Amino acid sequence: MSKPTEESIRCSFCGREKKEVNVLIAGITGHICDSCITQAHSIVKEEGGAKSKDEIEKTLKLLTPKEIVQNLSLHVIGQDEAKKVLSVAVYNHYKRLLQKNKTKDNIEIEKSNIIMVGETGTGKTLLAKSIADLLNVPFCIADATVLTEAGYVGEDVESILSRLLQAADYDVQSAQRGIVFIDEIDKVARKSDNPSITRDVSGEGVQQAM
């Protein structure tokens, strides 16, 4: 059998000759060019992402508000009213997220924020952490007192996302369903309504970044 000439070698997928592409990789029974490799990689990435999304939905343990309260009571004593409010808010948020994926509507759902007020040691952090464990979603804690605008000494808001992503084992789809607990959030309040020469790098700028 005669050996194929360079002119006759072409991509087995798109049919382009070797001289028309940058790279042509030979296989056992054919060849593939760099353009087809790039396109194939994009397809695999999209399909893999969709599969990952479905898998994340299966791992999300969406309990009813009553079940969430019962489970929280195993870890936190008292705070019955806080448990009820948190369980309903969390349930509604994740139910909306799951419903959005099922209907395939191009509706952007805003993140849900909950402000928890109480003295030190009343169980605020433990409640949030317990809910994340119950629902099997990533969880991270950030200290608002060390947050500053990007470019200044301290941690910027983007560092919170990095922590959440790390808690999700760098799975972006999973991180998008995570819970972020920001401690001492009242510390980022604007210090004064009066203009000042000194820039408030840990107040209003941090609020806007959030």
N, C-alpha and C positions, 0 to 999 in steps of 0.2 A: 504493500500500500504506500502511495506516495505521500511525503511529508507536506502538510499544508504550508503555502507561502504566507509571508507577512501580510500581503494584500488581501488574502482570502480569510484571514482571521478576523472575526467580528464578535460583538457582544451577543450572546445567546438570548438576551432579553429584549434589547431595543434594536438590535441589528446593525448598529453603527460599527464601522471598521476601526481598526486599531489607530489609524492616523487621525481619526476624528475625535478621539477621546484622550484624556490625560493619562489614565491608567487602565490597563486591561489585565485582569487577573484570570489565570488559567485554572480550570478545575479538571476533574477526571473526564468528563464528557462535554465540557463547554467552557465558555468564558463569560465574565461579567465586568462591566466598566464601572468607573468611579461614580458616574451619575446614577446608575441603577442601584449601586450600593447605598448611596445617600438616600434615595427614594425608599428603598426597602427598610432602611434603618428608621426613617420617619414613620412608616406604616407600623413597624413592630413596636415603636415607642408609643404610638397612639393606642394600639390594641392593648398593649401591656398596661397603659394608664387606665383604660376603661375597666380592665379586669381588676386592677388594684382597687378601683373605686367600689366595685361590686363587693370585693372581699372585705373592704373596710366597713361597708354597710352591714355585712353579716356579723362582723366582730363587735359592732356597736350594740350594746345591750340597752335598748330603750325600754326602761321600766316605767310603769305608771306612777303618777305622783304618790299614790298610797304606798306602793312598793318601795319607792325611793325613801319616803319618810321612815318606813319600818326598818330599812337597812341602815339609815343614818342613826337611828336610835340605838343600834348595836355598838356604835363607835362614839357617839356624843350624847351625854346626859343633859336633859333639859333643852332649852332653846326650841321649844315645840313650834312656836309661831314662825321662827326663822326657817325651820325645816320645811314647813308647809309652803311658805312663799318661794323658797329656793327650788323645791321639787317641782312646783307648777311651772315656774319660769324656765327651768332647764328642760322639762318635758316638752313644753310648747316650742322652744327653740329648736331642739333636735328633731321634733316631729315635722316642723316646717322644712328643715333641711332635707330630710328623707323624702318628703312629699314632692319637693322641687325636683329631685333627681328622677322620681318616678314619672312625673308629668312631662319632663323635658322642656318646660317653659323657660324662656330666656328672661327670667325674673331674678334680679339681684337682691338677695336677702341681706339686710344689714345685720351686723353683729349685735348680739344682745349684751347689754351691760347691766350689772347688778352692783349697787353700793351697799356694803355691809358695815354697819356702825356698831361699835361696842368696845368695851375696855379690853386691855391686854389679858389674855388667858380665858376669854369667853368662848373660844372655839371657832372663830371665823375661818382661820386657815384650815383647821381640821375638817370643817364642814365642806369647804371647797375641794380639798384633797380627797375626801371620802366619796364625793359625788363623781369626781373624775375616775376613781378606781371602780366605782359601781358601773359606770357607763363604758369603761374600758377605753378612755380617750386620753391623749397626752395632757400633761399638766406641768406648769412651771410657775415659779414664784419670782416676782421682781420687787425690788425695794425702790419705791418712788423717791426716797431721800437722796439717792445717788444718781438719779437721772438728770442729764443736762442736754442742751441742744448739741447737735452734731458739730464737731470742731472744737468743743470745749473739754476741759478735764472732767472726767467722769464717764458714766455709761450713757449712750444715747438710746433712743427708743428702739432702734433696729436690733440692739442686743437682746431685747426681750424675744423678738422673733427667732433669733439664733438659738436661744435657750429652748424655746418651744419646739423648734425643728430638731434640736438634739434629743429632746425627750421623746420625739416621734421616730427616733432612729433615722432621721433625715428623709423621712417619707413625707413629701409635701402634701399629698392628699390627706394623710392622717393628721398632719399638723393643722390643717385647715379646720378640723373638727375639735381641736384642742381647747383647753381652758387655761386662761392666763389670770393669775391672782396677783394683783398689784397692791402691795402692803404700803401703808401710810400714804394713800392716794391724796389725802387732803393737803399734803406738803407741796403739791405742785400747783396749788391755787395761786392766783395772781396776788402778789404781796400788797400792792396798793394801786389805786386808780390814778394817783398822781404821777405824772411823767418824771423819770429819774435819769440822771446821767449814767448811772450804773445799770448795765443790761441785766435783766432777770433771766439768766440762762437756765435756771432750773424751775421756772414757773410757767409763764404764758407760752414760751417757745416749746416746752415739753407737751403742754396741752394740745397745741396745734399739731405736733408730730403724731400724737396718739390718735 
